[in-house]
Amino acid sequence: MEFLMWVVFVVATVIPMVKLLPHFGIHQYWAAACVIPLGVLVLLWIMAMKLQEMEKR
């Protein structure tokens, strides 16, 4: 049962990341890092830093 919950979580995070990452200048294959729970946090942090950088311009 835990495996199914993990698969649902991975699918629910990878699909949006594949679409969002290119807007921040990150290759979409980095969405595979969402397989690791900390990978999601790292990608979100990087996206937040790039968003702050975009807003300064």
mmCIF file of the N, C-alpha and C atoms, coordinates in Angstrom:
data_MODEL
# 
_entry.id   MODEL 
# 
loop_
_atom_site.group_PDB 
_atom_site.id 
_atom_site.type_symbol 
_atom_site.label_atom_id 
_atom_site.label_alt_id 
_atom_site.label_comp_id 
_atom_site.label_asym_id 
_atom_site.label_entity_id 
_atom_site.label_seq_id 
_atom_site.pdbx_PDB_ins_code 
_atom_site.Cartn_x 
_atom_site.Cartn_y 
_atom_site.Cartn_z 
_atom_site.occupancy 
_atom_site.B_iso_or_equiv 
_atom_site.pdbx_formal_charge 
_atom_site.auth_seq_id 
_atom_site.auth_comp_id 
_atom_site.auth_asym_id 
_atom_site.auth_atom_id 
_atom_site.pdbx_PDB_model_num 
ATOM 1   N N  . MET A 1 1  ? 0.814  -1.192 0.000   1.00 0.00 ? 1  MET A N  1 
ATOM 2   C CA . MET A 1 1  ? 0.000  0.000  0.000   1.00 0.00 ? 1  MET A CA 1 
ATOM 3   C C  . MET A 1 1  ? 0.860  1.260  0.000   1.00 0.00 ? 1  MET A C  1 
ATOM 4   N N  . GLU A 1 2  ? 1.955  1.229  0.741   1.00 0.00 ? 2  GLU A N  1 
ATOM 5   C CA . GLU A 1 2  ? 2.839  2.394  0.771   1.00 0.00 ? 2  GLU A CA 1 
ATOM 6   C C  . GLU A 1 2  ? 3.433  2.669  -0.606  1.00 0.00 ? 2  GLU A C  1 
ATOM 7   N N  . PHE A 1 3  ? 3.706  1.587  -1.343  1.00 0.00 ? 3  PHE A N  1 
ATOM 8   C CA . PHE A 1 3  ? 4.284  1.746  -2.672  1.00 0.00 ? 3  PHE A CA 1 
ATOM 9   C C  . PHE A 1 3  ? 3.318  2.486  -3.587  1.00 0.00 ? 3  PHE A C  1 
ATOM 10  N N  . LEU A 1 4  ? 2.035  2.162  -3.508  1.00 0.00 ? 4  LEU A N  1 
ATOM 11  C CA . LEU A 1 4  ? 1.041  2.848  -4.338  1.00 0.00 ? 4  LEU A CA 1 
ATOM 12  C C  . LEU A 1 4  ? 0.933  4.324  -3.973  1.00 0.00 ? 4  LEU A C  1 
ATOM 13  N N  . MET A 1 5  ? 0.995  4.617  -2.699  1.00 0.00 ? 5  MET A N  1 
ATOM 14  C CA . MET A 1 5  ? 0.960  6.017  -2.276  1.00 0.00 ? 5  MET A CA 1 
ATOM 15  C C  . MET A 1 5  ? 2.186  6.769  -2.781  1.00 0.00 ? 5  MET A C  1 
ATOM 16  N N  . TRP A 1 6  ? 3.343  6.122  -2.761  1.00 0.00 ? 6  TRP A N  1 
ATOM 17  C CA . TRP A 1 6  ? 4.571  6.733  -3.258  1.00 0.00 ? 6  TRP A CA 1 
ATOM 18  C C  . TRP A 1 6  ? 4.460  6.990  -4.760  1.00 0.00 ? 6  TRP A C  1 
ATOM 19  N N  . VAL A 1 7  ? 3.911  6.030  -5.503  1.00 0.00 ? 7  VAL A N  1 
ATOM 20  C CA . VAL A 1 7  ? 3.753  6.189  -6.953  1.00 0.00 ? 7  VAL A CA 1 
ATOM 21  C C  . VAL A 1 7  ? 2.803  7.348  -7.254  1.00 0.00 ? 7  VAL A C  1 
ATOM 22  N N  . VAL A 1 8  ? 1.713  7.458  -6.510  1.00 0.00 ? 8  VAL A N  1 
ATOM 23  C CA . VAL A 1 8  ? 0.772  8.566  -6.708  1.00 0.00 ? 8  VAL A CA 1 
ATOM 24  C C  . VAL A 1 8  ? 1.471  9.899  -6.438  1.00 0.00 ? 8  VAL A C  1 
ATOM 25  N N  . PHE A 1 9  ? 2.258  9.963  -5.365  1.00 0.00 ? 9  PHE A N  1 
ATOM 26  C CA . PHE A 1 9  ? 2.986  11.187 -5.040  1.00 0.00 ? 9  PHE A CA 1 
ATOM 27  C C  . PHE A 1 9  ? 3.975  11.548 -6.148  1.00 0.00 ? 9  PHE A C  1 
ATOM 28  N N  . VAL A 1 10 ? 4.689  10.565 -6.649  1.00 0.00 ? 10 VAL A N  1 
ATOM 29  C CA . VAL A 1 10 ? 5.687  10.825 -7.702  1.00 0.00 ? 10 VAL A CA 1 
ATOM 30  C C  . VAL A 1 10 ? 5.000  11.331 -8.968  1.00 0.00 ? 10 VAL A C  1 
ATOM 31  N N  . VAL A 1 11 ? 3.929  10.682 -9.366  1.00 0.00 ? 11 VAL A N  1 
ATOM 32  C CA . VAL A 1 11 ? 3.220  11.108 -10.579 1.00 0.00 ? 11 VAL A CA 1 
ATOM 33  C C  . VAL A 1 11 ? 2.633  12.507 -10.392 1.00 0.00 ? 11 VAL A C  1 
ATOM 34  N N  . ALA A 1 12 ? 2.116  12.780 -9.191  1.00 0.00 ? 12 ALA A N  1 
ATOM 35  C CA . ALA A 1 12 ? 1.510  14.088 -8.926  1.00 0.00 ? 12 ALA A CA 1 
ATOM 36  C C  . ALA A 1 12 ? 2.541  15.212 -8.879  1.00 0.00 ? 12 ALA A C  1 
ATOM 37  N N  . THR A 1 13 ? 3.810  14.892 -8.699  1.00 0.00 ? 13 THR A N  1 
ATOM 38  C CA . THR A 1 13 ? 4.837  15.937 -8.680  1.00 0.00 ? 13 THR A CA 1 
ATOM 39  C C  . THR A 1 13 ? 5.646  15.996 -9.973  1.00 0.00 ? 13 THR A C  1 
ATOM 40  N N  . VAL A 1 14 ? 5.848  14.870 -10.620 1.00 0.00 ? 14 VAL A N  1 
ATOM 41  C CA . VAL A 1 14 ? 6.674  14.860 -11.840 1.00 0.00 ? 14 VAL A CA 1 
ATOM 42  C C  . VAL A 1 14 ? 5.963  15.558 -12.987 1.00 0.00 ? 14 VAL A C  1 
ATOM 43  N N  . ILE A 1 15 ? 4.680  15.289 -13.180 1.00 0.00 ? 15 ILE A N  1 
ATOM 44  C CA . ILE A 1 15 ? 3.973  15.864 -14.323 1.00 0.00 ? 15 ILE A CA 1 
ATOM 45  C C  . ILE A 1 15 ? 3.975  17.400 -14.281 1.00 0.00 ? 15 ILE A C  1 
ATOM 46  N N  . PRO A 1 16 ? 3.627  18.030 -13.163 1.00 0.00 ? 16 PRO A N  1 
ATOM 47  C CA . PRO A 1 16 ? 3.719  19.510 -13.157 1.00 0.00 ? 16 PRO A CA 1 
ATOM 48  C C  . PRO A 1 16 ? 5.146  20.029 -13.299 1.00 0.00 ? 16 PRO A C  1 
ATOM 49  N N  . MET A 1 17 ? 6.105  19.322 -12.725 1.00 0.00 ? 17 MET A N  1 
ATOM 50  C CA . MET A 1 17 ? 7.503  19.770 -12.825 1.00 0.00 ? 17 MET A CA 1 
ATOM 51  C C  . MET A 1 17 ? 7.995  19.729 -14.260 1.00 0.00 ? 17 MET A C  1 
ATOM 52  N N  . VAL A 1 18 ? 7.573  18.715 -15.025 1.00 0.00 ? 18 VAL A N  1 
ATOM 53  C CA . VAL A 1 18 ? 7.984  18.624 -16.427 1.00 0.00 ? 18 VAL A CA 1 
ATOM 54  C C  . VAL A 1 18 ? 7.509  19.848 -17.188 1.00 0.00 ? 18 VAL A C  1 
ATOM 55  N N  . LYS A 1 19 ? 6.347  20.357 -16.830 1.00 0.00 ? 19 LYS A N  1 
ATOM 56  C CA . LYS A 1 19 ? 5.809  21.526 -17.522 1.00 0.00 ? 19 LYS A CA 1 
ATOM 57  C C  . LYS A 1 19 ? 6.366  22.839 -16.982 1.00 0.00 ? 19 LYS A C  1 
ATOM 58  N N  . LEU A 1 20 ? 6.703  22.895 -15.692 1.00 0.00 ? 20 LEU A N  1 
ATOM 59  C CA . LEU A 1 20 ? 7.160  24.146 -15.082 1.00 0.00 ? 20 LEU A CA 1 
ATOM 60  C C  . LEU A 1 20 ? 8.653  24.406 -15.245 1.00 0.00 ? 20 LEU A C  1 
ATOM 61  N N  . LEU A 1 21 ? 9.468  23.380 -15.170 1.00 0.00 ? 21 LEU A N  1 
ATOM 62  C CA . LEU A 1 21 ? 10.920 23.585 -15.164 1.00 0.00 ? 21 LEU A CA 1 
ATOM 63  C C  . LEU A 1 21 ? 11.446 24.330 -16.394 1.00 0.00 ? 21 LEU A C  1 
ATOM 64  N N  . PRO A 1 22 ? 10.968 24.051 -17.622 1.00 0.00 ? 22 PRO A N  1 
ATOM 65  C CA . PRO A 1 22 ? 11.490 24.817 -18.765 1.00 0.00 ? 22 PRO A CA 1 
ATOM 66  C C  . PRO A 1 22 ? 11.235 26.321 -18.670 1.00 0.00 ? 22 PRO A C  1 
ATOM 67  N N  . HIS A 1 23 ? 10.190 26.746 -17.976 1.00 0.00 ? 23 HIS A N  1 
ATOM 68  C CA . HIS A 1 23 ? 9.925  28.176 -17.819 1.00 0.00 ? 23 HIS A CA 1 
ATOM 69  C C  . HIS A 1 23 ? 10.972 28.855 -16.942 1.00 0.00 ? 23 HIS A C  1 
ATOM 70  N N  . PHE A 1 24 ? 11.655 28.068 -16.134 1.00 0.00 ? 24 PHE A N  1 
ATOM 71  C CA . PHE A 1 24 ? 12.685 28.609 -15.250 1.00 0.00 ? 24 PHE A CA 1 
ATOM 72  C C  . PHE A 1 24 ? 14.093 28.358 -15.800 1.00 0.00 ? 24 PHE A C  1 
ATOM 73  N N  . GLY A 1 25 ? 14.178 27.852 -17.013 1.00 0.00 ? 25 GLY A N  1 
ATOM 74  C CA . GLY A 1 25 ? 15.473 27.626 -17.635 1.00 0.00 ? 25 GLY A CA 1 
ATOM 75  C C  . GLY A 1 25 ? 16.165 26.357 -17.168 1.00 0.00 ? 25 GLY A C  1 
ATOM 76  N N  . ILE A 1 26 ? 15.414 25.412 -16.656 1.00 0.00 ? 26 ILE A N  1 
ATOM 77  C CA . ILE A 1 26 ? 15.958 24.136 -16.184 1.00 0.00 ? 26 ILE A CA 1 
ATOM 78  C C  . ILE A 1 26 ? 15.435 23.055 -17.114 1.00 0.00 ? 26 ILE A C  1 
ATOM 79  N N  . HIS A 1 27 ? 16.304 22.146 -17.525 1.00 0.00 ? 27 HIS A N  1 
ATOM 80  C CA . HIS A 1 27 ? 15.898 21.088 -18.439 1.00 0.00 ? 27 HIS A CA 1 
ATOM 81  C C  . HIS A 1 27 ? 14.826 20.225 -17.791 1.00 0.00 ? 27 HIS A C  1 
ATOM 82  N N  . GLN A 1 28 ? 13.840 19.824 -18.586 1.00 0.00 ? 28 GLN A N  1 
ATOM 83  C CA . GLN A 1 28 ? 12.690 19.098 -18.039 1.00 0.00 ? 28 GLN A CA 1 
ATOM 84  C C  . GLN A 1 28 ? 13.044 17.727 -17.483 1.00 0.00 ? 28 GLN A C  1 
ATOM 85  N N  . TYR A 1 29 ? 14.167 17.162 -17.871 1.00 0.00 ? 29 TYR A N  1 
ATOM 86  C CA . TYR A 1 29 ? 14.546 15.847 -17.347 1.00 0.00 ? 29 TYR A CA 1 
ATOM 87  C C  . TYR A 1 29 ? 14.925 15.906 -15.866 1.00 0.00 ? 29 TYR A C  1 
ATOM 88  N N  . TRP A 1 30 ? 15.151 17.102 -15.331 1.00 0.00 ? 30 TRP A N  1 
ATOM 89  C CA . TRP A 1 30 ? 15.433 17.226 -13.903 1.00 0.00 ? 30 TRP A CA 1 
ATOM 90  C C  . TRP A 1 30 ? 14.203 16.894 -13.069 1.00 0.00 ? 30 TRP A C  1 
ATOM 91  N N  . ALA A 1 31 ? 13.049 16.774 -13.691 1.00 0.00 ? 31 ALA A N  1 
ATOM 92  C CA . ALA A 1 31 ? 11.835 16.385 -12.971 1.00 0.00 ? 31 ALA A CA 1 
ATOM 93  C C  . ALA A 1 31 ? 11.964 14.969 -12.424 1.00 0.00 ? 31 ALA A C  1 
ATOM 94  N N  . ALA A 1 32 ? 12.896 14.206 -12.956 1.00 0.00 ? 32 ALA A N  1 
ATOM 95  C CA . ALA A 1 32 ? 13.131 12.851 -12.437 1.00 0.00 ? 32 ALA A CA 1 
ATOM 96  C C  . ALA A 1 32 ? 13.648 12.896 -11.001 1.00 0.00 ? 32 ALA A C  1 
ATOM 97  N N  . ALA A 1 33 ? 14.157 14.040 -10.578 1.00 0.00 ? 33 ALA A N  1 
ATOM 98  C CA . ALA A 1 33 ? 14.616 14.174 -9.192  1.00 0.00 ? 33 ALA A CA 1 
ATOM 99  C C  . ALA A 1 33 ? 13.456 14.115 -8.214  1.00 0.00 ? 33 ALA A C  1 
ATOM 100 N N  . CYS A 1 34 ? 12.229 14.228 -8.704  1.00 0.00 ? 34 CYS A N  1 
ATOM 101 C CA . CYS A 1 34 ? 11.056 14.156 -7.831  1.00 0.00 ? 34 CYS A CA 1 
ATOM 102 C C  . CYS A 1 34 ? 10.817 12.752 -7.303  1.00 0.00 ? 34 CYS A C  1 
ATOM 103 N N  . VAL A 1 35 ? 11.534 11.785 -7.826  1.00 0.00 ? 35 VAL A N  1 
ATOM 104 C CA . VAL A 1 35 ? 11.410 10.420 -7.324  1.00 0.00 ? 35 VAL A CA 1 
ATOM 105 C C  . VAL A 1 35 ? 11.911 10.356 -5.884  1.00 0.00 ? 35 VAL A C  1 
ATOM 106 N N  . ILE A 1 36 ? 12.877 11.207 -5.570  1.00 0.00 ? 36 ILE A N  1 
ATOM 107 C CA . ILE A 1 36 ? 13.398 11.304 -4.210  1.00 0.00 ? 36 ILE A CA 1 
ATOM 108 C C  . ILE A 1 36 ? 12.652 12.451 -3.522  1.00 0.00 ? 36 ILE A C  1 
ATOM 109 N N  . PRO A 1 37 ? 12.068 12.221 -2.349  1.00 0.00 ? 37 PRO A N  1 
ATOM 110 C CA . PRO A 1 37 ? 11.292 13.295 -1.709  1.00 0.00 ? 37 PRO A CA 1 
ATOM 111 C C  . PRO A 1 37 ? 12.072 14.600 -1.512  1.00 0.00 ? 37 PRO A C  1 
ATOM 112 N N  . LEU A 1 38 ? 13.330 14.530 -1.183  1.00 0.00 ? 38 LEU A N  1 
ATOM 113 C CA . LEU A 1 38 ? 14.112 15.763 -1.033  1.00 0.00 ? 38 LEU A CA 1 
ATOM 114 C C  . LEU A 1 38 ? 14.378 16.431 -2.377  1.00 0.00 ? 38 LEU A C  1 
ATOM 115 N N  . GLY A 1 39 ? 14.292 15.667 -3.449  1.00 0.00 ? 39 GLY A N  1 
ATOM 116 C CA . GLY A 1 39 ? 14.475 16.234 -4.776  1.00 0.00 ? 39 GLY A CA 1 
ATOM 117 C C  . GLY A 1 39 ? 13.408 17.259 -5.103  1.00 0.00 ? 39 GLY A C  1 
ATOM 118 N N  . VAL A 1 40 ? 12.192 17.022 -4.631  1.00 0.00 ? 40 VAL A N  1 
ATOM 119 C CA . VAL A 1 40 ? 11.102 17.983 -4.837  1.00 0.00 ? 40 VAL A CA 1 
ATOM 120 C C  . VAL A 1 40 ? 11.431 19.292 -4.132  1.00 0.00 ? 40 VAL A C  1 
ATOM 121 N N  . LEU A 1 41 ? 11.891 19.194 -2.911  1.00 0.00 ? 41 LEU A N  1 
ATOM 122 C CA . LEU A 1 41 ? 12.220 20.406 -2.158  1.00 0.00 ? 41 LEU A CA 1 
ATOM 123 C C  . LEU A 1 41 ? 13.357 21.182 -2.809  1.00 0.00 ? 41 LEU A C  1 
ATOM 124 N N  . VAL A 1 42 ? 14.350 20.482 -3.288  1.00 0.00 ? 42 VAL A N  1 
ATOM 125 C CA . VAL A 1 42 ? 15.486 21.150 -3.946  1.00 0.00 ? 42 VAL A CA 1 
ATOM 126 C C  . VAL A 1 42 ? 15.020 21.863 -5.215  1.00 0.00 ? 42 VAL A C  1 
ATOM 127 N N  . LEU A 1 43 ? 14.205 21.179 -6.012  1.00 0.00 ? 43 LEU A N  1 
ATOM 128 C CA . LEU A 1 43 ? 13.721 21.814 -7.242  1.00 0.00 ? 43 LEU A CA 1 
ATOM 129 C C  . LEU A 1 43 ? 12.844 23.021 -6.943  1.00 0.00 ? 43 LEU A C  1 
ATOM 130 N N  . LEU A 1 44 ? 12.001 22.928 -5.930  1.00 0.00 ? 44 LEU A N  1 
ATOM 131 C CA . LEU A 1 44 ? 11.178 24.066 -5.555  1.00 0.00 ? 44 LEU A CA 1 
ATOM 132 C C  . LEU A 1 44 ? 12.033 25.238 -5.079  1.00 0.00 ? 44 LEU A C  1 
ATOM 133 N N  . TRP A 1 45 ? 13.096 24.942 -4.350  1.00 0.00 ? 45 TRP A N  1 
ATOM 134 C CA . TRP A 1 45 ? 13.992 25.987 -3.872  1.00 0.00 ? 45 TRP A CA 1 
ATOM 135 C C  . TRP A 1 45 ? 14.693 26.677 -5.042  1.00 0.00 ? 45 TRP A C  1 
ATOM 136 N N  . ILE A 1 46 ? 15.166 25.889 -5.996  1.00 0.00 ? 46 ILE A N  1 
ATOM 137 C CA . ILE A 1 46 ? 15.838 26.444 -7.171  1.00 0.00 ? 46 ILE A CA 1 
ATOM 138 C C  . ILE A 1 46 ? 14.866 27.306 -7.977  1.00 0.00 ? 46 ILE A C  1 
ATOM 139 N N  . MET A 1 47 ? 13.642 26.823 -8.136  1.00 0.00 ? 47 MET A N  1 
ATOM 140 C CA . MET A 1 47 ? 12.644 27.591 -8.869  1.00 0.00 ? 47 MET A CA 1 
ATOM 141 C C  . MET A 1 47 ? 12.333 28.906 -8.156  1.00 0.00 ? 47 MET A C  1 
ATOM 142 N N  . ALA A 1 48 ? 12.284 28.895 -6.838  1.00 0.00 ? 48 ALA A N  1 
ATOM 143 C CA . ALA A 1 48 ? 12.021 30.118 -6.076  1.00 0.00 ? 48 ALA A CA 1 
ATOM 144 C C  . ALA A 1 48 ? 13.171 31.113 -6.254  1.00 0.00 ? 48 ALA A C  1 
ATOM 145 N N  . MET A 1 49 ? 14.403 30.628 -6.240  1.00 0.00 ? 49 MET A N  1 
ATOM 146 C CA . MET A 1 49 ? 15.553 31.515 -6.432  1.00 0.00 ? 49 MET A CA 1 
ATOM 147 C C  . MET A 1 49 ? 15.533 32.133 -7.830  1.00 0.00 ? 49 MET A C  1 
ATOM 148 N N  . LYS A 1 50 ? 15.203 31.333 -8.838  1.00 0.00 ? 50 LYS A N  1 
ATOM 149 C CA . LYS A 1 50 ? 15.147 31.854 -10.205 1.00 0.00 ? 50 LYS A CA 1 
ATOM 150 C C  . LYS A 1 50 ? 14.006 32.851 -10.350 1.00 0.00 ? 50 LYS A C  1 
ATOM 151 N N  . LEU A 1 51 ? 12.889 32.618 -9.647  1.00 0.00 ? 51 LEU A N  1 
ATOM 152 C CA . LEU A 1 51 ? 11.762 33.548 -9.713  1.00 0.00 ? 51 LEU A CA 1 
ATOM 153 C C  . LEU A 1 51 ? 12.137 34.889 -9.095  1.00 0.00 ? 51 LEU A C  1 
ATOM 154 N N  . GLN A 1 52 ? 12.850 34.867 -7.974  1.00 0.00 ? 52 GLN A N  1 
ATOM 155 C CA . GLN A 1 52 ? 13.317 36.115 -7.373  1.00 0.00 ? 52 GLN A CA 1 
ATOM 156 C C  . GLN A 1 52 ? 14.255 36.847 -8.311  1.00 0.00 ? 52 GLN A C  1 
ATOM 157 N N  . GLU A 1 53 ? 15.108 36.092 -8.994  1.00 0.00 ? 53 GLU A N  1 
ATOM 158 C CA . GLU A 1 53 ? 16.054 36.692 -9.941  1.00 0.00 ? 53 GLU A CA 1 
ATOM 159 C C  . GLU A 1 53 ? 15.301 37.330 -11.109 1.00 0.00 ? 53 GLU A C  1 
ATOM 160 N N  . MET A 1 54 ? 14.240 36.674 -11.570 1.00 0.00 ? 54 MET A N  1 
ATOM 161 C CA . MET A 1 54 ? 13.438 37.219 -12.679 1.00 0.00 ? 54 MET A CA 1 
ATOM 162 C C  . MET A 1 54 ? 12.704 38.485 -12.266 1.00 0.00 ? 54 MET A C  1 
ATOM 163 N N  . GLU A 1 55 ? 12.234 38.530 -11.018 1.00 0.00 ? 55 GLU A N  1 
ATOM 164 C CA . GLU A 1 55 ? 11.494 39.697 -10.555 1.00 0.00 ? 55 GLU A CA 1 
ATOM 165 C C  . GLU A 1 55 ? 12.396 40.916 -10.383 1.00 0.00 ? 55 GLU A C  1 
ATOM 166 N N  . LYS A 1 56 ? 13.672 40.715 -10.133 1.00 0.00 ? 56 LYS A N  1 
ATOM 167 C CA . LYS A 1 56 ? 14.600 41.832 -9.963  1.00 0.00 ? 56 LYS A CA 1 
ATOM 168 C C  . LYS A 1 56 ? 14.871 42.529 -11.282 1.00 0.00 ? 56 LYS A C  1 
ATOM 169 N N  . ARG A 1 57 ? 14.740 41.817 -12.382 1.00 0.00 ? 57 ARG A N  1 
ATOM 170 C CA . ARG A 1 57 ? 15.026 42.412 -13.685 1.00 0.00 ? 57 ARG A CA 1 
ATOM 171 C C  . ARG A 1 57 ? 13.980 43.327 -14.142 1.00 0.00 ? 57 ARG A C  1 
# 
